[in-house]
Each structure stands twice: as C-alpha cells, then as structure tokens.
C-alpha cells in the first residue's frame, strides 16, 4: 500500500526513517510518512549534527553507535583528532578509542620537501598504500564538492602526469567517481601553523587530503606525484608521535545543516506522538526549514534545565503549550546541547500544559510522558 511523504508529498512504499535517530540511540520505531529519498537527505543533515558536531564527542564518551555498528571498534567521533610532536613540530592524524588508546591513522605527510608514510600497523599501511596506488593508476582526482540540493554535479581537480610533469584542471561531472581523494580544508585550529598537507585514511576507509588551502593541497599533490613518479619506498619519519600526551580535537561542520537536523528530529517526534498535528498548515514553516534551510520559523539555542534534563543517560524533547503556540525543546545528552523552536497557531495540548519524550540511549527506548507522568517521574527516581 502506497503512502504519502509528509515532507515532499511523493508516494512511497517502505518506511526507513527513524522517529528519533538510530545514531543517537533512538528506539527502533519508524515514521509512516517519510519516503526513502527524504530519509537519505536527512541522513546527510544528521551527519553534521552527530558525526561532525559537538555531539560526536559525546557519542564517543558514551560508546554510542548505530545498532548495526555495535560490534565494531569505536573511535572518538570528532572529525579532527590531532596528536602533536613537540620536538619535531609535526601534527599527526590519529584515532582515539573509547579505551583512550591512541593510534595513528595511515597517512603520508610532506616534511622538509620529502614524503613520509605513517601508521600504527603494517596492515593499515598496506591497505592505505594500495588505495594510493589505485588512485594514481585509475583516478588522479581530488574531489572538492559532492552533489547536494543546489547541484547534482561533483566538483573536482583532475591531475595528469606526462614526461615527469604534472598538470591539472578544475572540472565537474555527473558520474559517480571511484578511487578518489576528498579535499578537507582546515579552517582554523590551535595547531594550524604547524600543519603540513597530508593524505590520510579516515575511519570509513576514504582517502582524504587535509590542508590549509586549496592552493596548498594542489601543490602537495603535484610534488607527491613527481616524487613518486619513479619507484620509491616511503619511510616513517619518527616513532614518536605524541610527546605531550594530549589529543587535540576539532570540529568542522555546517551549522545550518545541524539546525535543520535538530528541527527535523523535533518535527518527526511531534507528528509521531501527536499524529493529529500532521496536516496542520502551521507546520509548513518548520517543514520548509528542514527542506531548504530558510523560513520564518522561530528558533533559538537553549541551556540545560536541571528539572527537564534530570534523567540520566538520556535525550529528551519537551512539548509546551502556551496560548495558541507550541514550543518544542530538544535536549541531547542531558542538556549538553539544547535547541528550541516555536510553532505558532498550533494547539496540541491544553494551554499552559506540557509533556516530555525521554530517549534512554543506553536501553534504546523512547518513553512518552504526559504532564502527570512527568511529575511522577521525580518520585520514581
């Protein structure tokens, strides 16, 4: 039986969108009004929230992953994790597991006009080296921008090697590219002045090139291709990667997409737990914000509330009715991240009343509380 998507109004068959994100510990409950295309679009928004944003570190502290990933090695999820060798002034890409064990991501760094390969195990280095070899043989593309809502084109730099000379041009393609390197710009970081360009292997086995500018990255690739135009064995620069025992975290996320993801979570929960609200025209501004990032929706950042955020190991969504308006407050990790929206001319509860949805991310269960159950929860603690 075909269903109609709440967000795009297309017809679809299979429910794939979680009510509350699986990656944040939500229960295995699915929306009955969200198509797979919107679900895929929302996954890209959510990535900015809990894989690239501040909640990424909180997920790591709690050991929180998607259910299907629970048996995998869990690494800290901050998109930028550096280790700094003070003696040699070298910044390395590292992983840090939930057991606080530090390991080197496989990487090639340029130091004093020479190239060095690093990694925590020979197996990791071999996998990395084979990927670099495939890139040189089959691709030579440095991807700058993937398709999004504004364009279905992939933007990239195409390198060519001929007679020990390297040329390049910026181009675009509709094709799905393989064996690529993805460009990562380091906007700002306390270790920026020490960072040298590097190619590294991320936790999803993608090749990435991190540099402080596109120009710097292009020069790095040119010199690397010339340096390796003849057979050469790259060596490790130093066995000492971290002499201050500090891991430097950094974040590189799109704040607008992060807000869109949070509004989407609140809107999903609203229409799931208050299904009569789904067809209310008052939701159009929130829906528009989720889809395109622009609308008249009232939204603002909040702060931790010791009463509302009292449940341990949980997120919550607080629904509050005042006059004809509904205020919805999202709280992640017991109030560490708080965000509010106000939907005008929407009545879901009696005036001046409220309810709370608690997501226990350890047990992966959603618990909906009416006003009385919310108050009684303090006696049951």
HELIX and SHEET records of a PDB file:
HELIX    1   1 UNK A   22  UNK A   24  5                                   3    
HELIX    2   2 UNK A   36  UNK A   50  1                                  15    
HELIX    3   3 UNK A   55  UNK A   62  1                                   8    
HELIX    4   4 UNK A   67  UNK A   69  5                                   3    
HELIX    5   5 UNK A  122  UNK A  138  1                                  17    
HELIX    6   6 UNK A  192  UNK A  194  5                                   3    
HELIX    7   7 UNK A  214  UNK A  227  1                                  14    
HELIX    8   8 UNK A  255  UNK A  273  1                                  19    
HELIX    9   9 UNK A  275  UNK A  277  5                                   3    
HELIX   10  10 UNK A  281  UNK A  283  5                                   3    
HELIX   11  11 UNK A  284  UNK A  292  1                                   9    
HELIX   12  12 UNK A  371  UNK A  380  1                                  10    
SHEET    1   A 2 UNK A   3  UNK A   4  0                                        
SHEET    2   A 2 UNK A  11  UNK A  12 -1                                        
SHEET    1   B 4 UNK A 102  UNK A 104  0                                        
SHEET    2   B 4 UNK A  90  UNK A  96 -1                                        
SHEET    3   B 4 UNK A  80  UNK A  85 -1                                        
SHEET    4   B 4 UNK A 247  UNK A 250 -1                                        
SHEET    1   C 8 UNK A 114  UNK A 118  0                                        
SHEET    2   C 8 UNK A 107  UNK A 111 -1                                        
SHEET    3   C 8 UNK A 198  UNK A 201 -1                                        
SHEET    4   C 8 UNK A 207  UNK A 211 -1                                        
SHEET    5   C 8 UNK A 181  UNK A 185  1                                        
SHEET    6   C 8 UNK A 141  UNK A 145  1                                        
SHEET    7   C 8 UNK A 154  UNK A 162 -1                                        
SHEET    8   C 8 UNK A 165  UNK A 173 -1                                        
SHEET    1   D 6 UNK A 298  UNK A 301  0                                        
SHEET    2   D 6 UNK A 337  UNK A 343 -1                                        
SHEET    3   D 6 UNK A 325  UNK A 332 -1                                        
SHEET    4   D 6 UNK A 314  UNK A 322 -1                                        
SHEET    5   D 6 UNK A 354  UNK A 360 -1                                        
SHEET    6   D 6 UNK A 365  UNK A 369 -1                                        
END                                                                             
